[in-house]
Amino acid sequence: MKTYQGSKTTAIIDGDNGLGFIVSHYAMTKAISMSKESGSGWVSVFNSNHAGAGAYYVLMAVKENMIGIHFSTGGTSVSGPGGSGRLIGNNVIALGAPANKYAPFVFDMAPTMSIANKAHLLAWNNKKMPEGYVMDSEGNPVTDPNGYFNPTSAVLPLGSSMTHGVHKGFGLLLLSDILTGVLSGDGGSMLRKKGVDSHAFCALRIDSFSPISTFKNLMDEMIEKIHSAPTLKGLQVFDIQENGRT
């Protein structure tokens, strides 16, 4: 790996086509180190490979009383709004923030209607995919989970249709491409000038904004507000404290 330091708070890493988990751990460690010194740290990575769950990396920052942010691109399995065929990667967005008496807030998602692991689970359980997850080259819904992996099929961005805001999901995918591939000089999942996967890692030292105790107490209040929110009959809010995630 090679690190190119842009400033006290920014850097770019060439992953040298290495294992994404190792490259990503190193990159977030670098972001945390810069954040300890200067209040924030941002590292963009190109020429890497699949990095796994974004939650792991944002929790690295959370353990240091920081907010962790992670973006990742890879593959090209998702269509554009109203488009035919594959255009952009099933990109990852993740954020982690510490609380006081509650478990950390962790948000880890790909802003699409489905991911490969979900398709595998449906296939193993002999279940169909709901319509609106994947489409074929003619725009018809694909309900066979094995069809997810057909190169002529494409996953739909979050929202699935223009009526339900598919452009918003696509915008989030573009956000990840810009902050990882474009910012690092690679180009992202649609261009790939310097490798396959690109990532970005950010660590924000909370006490460089406000006291950590204030932040954590406000996080607790927010979580308690969610717990006490009214729900529809037969539904309940996920227990954040017990399960450690939303």
C-alpha positions in Angstrom: 0.0 0.0 0.0 1.0 3.6 -0.7 -0.3 6.6 1.2 -0.4 10.0 -0.3 -0.9 12.7 2.4 -2.9 15.6 1.0 -3.1 17.7 4.2 -3.1 17.2 8.0 -6.7 15.8 7.7 -6.8 14.2 4.3 -5.0 11.3 2.6 -5.4 8.9 -0.4 -4.3 5.3 -0.2 -3.4 3.0 -3.2 -4.6 -0.4 -2.0 -2.2 -2.2 -4.4 -5.1 -4.6 -5.3 -4.8 -6.0 -1.7 -7.4 -7.7 0.4 -10.1 -5.0 1.1 -10.5 -5.8 4.8 -6.8 -5.1 5.5 -6.6 -2.0 3.3 -9.8 -0.7 4.9 -8.7 -1.3 8.5 -5.5 0.5 7.7 -7.4 3.4 6.1 -9.8 3.9 9.0 -6.9 3.7 11.5 -5.2 6.5 9.5 -8.4 8.6 9.6 -8.7 8.1 13.3 -5.0 9.1 13.8 -5.5 12.3 11.9 -8.7 13.0 13.8 -7.0 12.6 17.2 -4.4 15.2 16.0 -6.6 17.7 14.1 -10.2 16.9 14.9 -11.1 15.2 11.7 -9.6 12.7 9.3 -10.7 11.6 5.7 -9.0 8.9 3.7 -10.1 7.9 0.2 -8.9 4.5 -1.2 -8.5 3.2 -4.7 -7.3 0.0 -6.2 -8.8 -2.1 -3.4 -11.3 -5.0 -3.1 -14.4 -5.9 -1.3 -14.3 -4.5 2.3 -17.2 -6.3 3.9 -19.5 -4.7 6.4 -19.2 -1.0 6.8 -20.4 -1.2 10.4 -17.0 -2.7 11.4 -15.1 0.4 10.3 -17.4 3.0 11.7 -17.3 1.2 15.1 -13.5 1.6 15.0 -14.1 5.3 15.3 -17.0 5.1 17.8 -14.6 3.3 20.2 -12.4 6.4 20.1 -15.4 8.7 20.9 -15.7 9.7 17.3 -18.3 9.6 14.6 -17.3 7.2 11.9 -18.4 7.4 8.3 -17.7 4.9 5.5 -18.5 4.7 1.8 -17.6 1.9 -0.6 -18.1 1.0 -4.2 -17.7 -2.2 -6.2 -19.1 -4.2 -9.0 -21.7 -2.8 -11.4 -25.0 -4.5 -10.7 -27.5 -1.6 -10.3 -29.5 0.2 -13.0 -30.1 4.0 -13.2 -33.7 5.4 -12.8 -35.6 4.2 -15.9 -32.5 2.7 -17.3 -31.9 -0.7 -18.9 -29.0 -2.9 -17.7 -26.3 -2.4 -15.2 -24.7 1.0 -14.6 -23.4 1.6 -11.1 -22.2 -0.4 -8.1 -24.3 -1.6 -5.1 -22.5 1.0 -3.1 -22.3 1.1 0.7 -23.0 4.0 3.1 -22.4 3.6 6.8 -22.3 5.8 9.9 -21.6 5.1 13.6 -22.1 7.4 16.6 -21.6 6.7 20.3 -24.3 7.1 23.0 -24.0 7.1 26.8 -26.2 4.4 28.4 -27.3 2.9 25.1 -25.4 1.0 22.4 -23.9 3.0 19.6 -26.0 4.1 16.7 -24.9 2.2 13.6 -26.3 2.7 10.2 -25.0 0.4 7.4 -26.8 0.1 4.1 -26.6 -0.1 0.3 -29.3 2.3 -1.1 -30.7 -0.4 -3.3 -33.7 -2.7 -3.2 -31.6 -5.8 -2.6 -28.1 -7.2 -2.0 -26.5 -10.5 -3.1 -26.7 -12.0 0.4 -30.4 -11.4 0.5 -30.8 -13.1 -2.8 -28.8 -16.1 -1.6 -31.0 -16.4 1.6 -34.2 -16.3 -0.5 -32.8 -19.0 -2.8 -31.7 -21.2 0.0 -35.2 -21.0 1.5 -36.9 -21.6 -1.8 -38.6 -18.1 -1.7 -39.2 -15.6 -4.4 -37.9 -12.1 -4.5 -40.6 -9.4 -4.3 -41.3 -7.5 -7.5 -39.4 -4.3 -7.7 -36.1 -5.7 -6.4 -34.5 -6.8 -9.7 -35.5 -6.3 -13.4 -34.4 -8.1 -16.6 -33.1 -6.3 -19.7 -36.6 -5.5 -20.8 -37.6 -4.0 -17.5 -39.7 -6.9 -16.4 -39.6 -7.9 -12.7 -37.3 -10.8 -11.8 -38.6 -12.9 -8.9 -36.3 -15.9 -9.1 -33.5 -15.0 -6.6 -31.0 -16.7 -8.8 -31.9 -14.2 -11.4 -30.2 -11.6 -9.3 -26.8 -13.0 -10.5 -27.8 -13.1 -14.2 -25.6 -10.5 -16.0 -28.6 -9.4 -18.0 -30.5 -8.5 -14.8 -30.1 -5.3 -12.8 -30.8 -4.4 -9.2 -33.0 -1.4 -8.7 -31.9 1.6 -6.6 -33.8 2.2 -3.4 -37.3 3.4 -4.2 -37.6 1.0 -7.2 -39.8 3.4 -9.3 -40.0 7.1 -10.0 -43.3 7.2 -8.1 -41.6 5.9 -5.0 -38.4 8.0 -5.3 -35.9 5.8 -7.1 -33.9 8.9 -8.0 -33.2 9.4 -4.3 -31.6 6.0 -4.0 -29.7 6.5 -7.2 -28.4 9.9 -5.9 -27.1 8.1 -2.7 -25.2 5.6 -5.0 -23.7 8.5 -6.9 -22.7 10.2 -3.6 -20.7 7.1 -2.7 -19.0 7.0 -6.1 -18.1 10.6 -5.9 -16.6 10.5 -2.4 -14.7 7.3 -3.0 -13.7 6.9 -6.7 -13.9 10.4 -8.1 -12.3 12.0 -5.0 -9.4 9.4 -5.1 -8.8 9.8 -8.8 -10.1 6.4 -9.7 -13.6 7.3 -11.0 -15.8 4.9 -9.0 -17.8 1.9 -10.0 -18.9 3.4 -13.4 -15.4 4.4 -14.6 -12.7 2.4 -12.7 -9.5 4.0 -13.9 -7.2 2.5 -11.3 -8.8 -0.7 -9.9 -12.0 -2.5 -8.9 -13.2 -1.2 -5.6 -12.8 2.2 -4.0 -13.6 3.3 -0.4 -13.7 6.4 1.8 -13.3 6.6 5.6 -14.0 9.5 7.9 -13.5 10.0 11.6 -14.8 13.1 13.4 -13.5 13.8 16.9 -16.7 14.8 18.7 -15.0 16.9 21.3 -13.6 19.1 18.6 -17.2 20.2 18.1 -18.8 20.0 21.5 -18.2 18.1 24.8 -18.4 14.4 24.4 -20.8 14.1 27.4 -23.2 16.6 25.7 -23.2 14.6 22.5 -23.7 11.2 24.2 -26.5 12.5 26.4 -28.3 14.0 23.4 -27.9 10.6 21.6 -29.6 8.9 24.6 -32.4 11.4 24.5 -32.9 10.8 20.8 -32.9 7.0 21.3 -35.4 7.3 24.1 -37.6 9.5 21.9 -37.6 6.7 19.3 -38.5 4.1 22.0 -41.4 6.2 23.2 -42.8 7.1 19.8 -46.3 5.8 19.1 -46.6 2.9 16.7 -49.2 1.3 14.6 -51.2 -1.6 16.1 -49.3 -4.8 16.0 -45.9 -3.1 15.4 -43.2 -2.1 17.8 -40.0 -0.1 17.6 -36.8 -2.2 17.4 -35.2 -2.4 20.8 -32.0 -0.6 20.3 -30.6 -1.2 23.7 -31.1 -4.9 23.7 -29.9 -5.6 20.2 -27.3 -2.9 19.8 -28.6 -1.7 16.4 -31.6 -0.2 14.7 
